[in-house]
Amino acid sequence: MNTKERLIQFLSYLGISQGKFEDSVNLSTGFVNNVGDSIRKKSLDKITDIYPELNTAWLLTGQGEMLKSSANINSIGRDMTGSSIQQGNNNVYGNKVNIADPAAKKIIEGDRIEIEREVYAEDKLLQEINNLKTEIGHLKATIAEKDKRLEDKDRTIDALNRLIDNLSKK
């Protein structure tokens, strides 16, 4: 696994897109796709400022664990823009939140399940839309083919009618 693949694995763990990651770290669009075998120190510093839980040794070499141990991570996280946030006893890391209050945990778990259902339903609808678009494309091609056949038949009928007219005149 190379550096790019490890970075993509980290993004998958966070549950964020490459674009959202690039925006949150203030890196250029396409940064993730253009990562080679290494990352410049300046870019790496930007990443670790926003994602302190990322083990940069793992990212660059593949050695060790993807995440630093919790003892080495500040108990702060990021909001949707990448800014640092701290919420009382609740620790936020990327899109992972540790909630101390059991009642809040129940509410969040129920919401998480509902959101997962909605995302699944949305994904199914998007898949169905794509399937329908493909089917529409096939139907348009079939219609165009049949229109061409009709035109050919019309030309054949016209030619036969002219032949009949010529034969009936003789």
N, C-alpha and C positions, 0 to 999 in steps of 0.2 A: 504494500500500500504506500503510495507516495504522499507528499505534503498536501496536495490538492484534495486527494481522496480523504485524508484524515480531517481536513478542514470541513469538507462536505459532511463527514460523519458527525462532527461536532455540531454543525448547523442542524442536522437531522435530530440530534439529541435535544437541542434547544427548541426544535419545532418551528424554526423560522426559515424564510426563504433567503436565497443568496442576496437578492436585492435589499431586503430588510436589514440583513447583516451589514452589507456594504454601506447602507445609509446610516445605520446606528453607529458604525465605527468611523464614518466620514472617509470611506475609501471610494475610489472611482468605480463607476458601473463596470461590471465585467471583471473586477479584481479576482474574484474566486475562480472564474474560468481560466484566468491567465496565470494563476499561481504555478510556479515551476517547482524545482526541487528545494527551493528556499524562499524565504520571505525577508524583505529588507527590514532592518532593525526599526526604522521609523514606523513602518506598517505594523510590525509585531508589537511595538509599544502602544500604538493606537488600539490594537485588538485587546491587549492585556489590561489597558485602562478601563475598557468597557466590560470585558469578560475575564475578571481576575481568576475565576475558577478553572480556566483553561490551562492545562499543563503544557507550556510552550516546548519543553523538551520532547514530549510525546508528539506534539504537532510537527516539529521539525525532523525528528529522528524515528518516531514510532516506538521509542522505548518508554516504558513506564505506563502509567494510567492516563486516560484522557483528561480526567479531572484531578486537580490538586486535592489533597486531603482537606477536610473541612476546617482543621486547625490553621491552615495556611490561607484561608479565604476571609476577607473582611465580611462582616454580616451586613453588607449592603447589596443592592441590586440595581436594576435599571428600569426606567419607565419606558414607554413605547418609543421615545425619541433617543434612548440610549443614555439619558441622564441618570445619575446615581440616586437611589431612593432608600430610605430606611423606614420601617413601619413597626415601631414598638418592638414587641417580642417576635414579630413575624419577619423572617428573613426571605429576601427575594433574590433569586439568581436567574437571570434571563427570563424564561417564562415559567420557571419553577418557583413555587412559593411554599415556605414552611409555615403553617398556621399552628399556633399554640392552643387556641381556644377550641375545645371539642365541639361546641355548638356550631361554630363557624365552619369547622371541618365537615360536619354533616351537610350543611347548606351548600358548601362548595362542591362536595362530592356529588350531591344531587344535581347541581347545575352542570358539573363536568359531564355527567352521564347524558344529560339532556343536550348539551352542546355537541357531544360526540354523535348522538343520534341525528341531530340537525345537520352536522357536517357530512355524515354518511348519506343522509337523504339528499343533501345538496350535490354531493359527488355523484350519486346515482342519477339525479336529474341532469347534471352536466354530461354524464356519459350518454344518457338517452338523447339529449340534444345533439351531441356529436354523431350518434348513430342515425338520427333523423336527417341531419345535414348530409351524411354520406348517402343515405337512401334517396334523398332529393336529388343529389348529383347523378346517381344512377338512373333515376326516373327521367331527368332532363335529357340524359344521353339517349335513353330509349325513345323518348318523344322525338328527338332530333332525327334519330335513325328512321323512325316510322314516317315522319314528315318527308324525308328524302325518298322513301319507298313510294309514298303517295304521289310525289312530284314525278317520279319515274313512271308510275302507272298512268298518270294524267298525260304524260308525253306519249306513251304507248297508245293510249286511247285516241289521242288527237291524230297520231300517225295512221292508225287503223281507220279512223273516220275519213281522213283524206284519201286513203287508198280506196275505201268503199265509194266515195264520191267520184273518184277518177274512173273506177270500174263501172259505175252506173252510168256515167256519161258516154261510154263507148258502146 
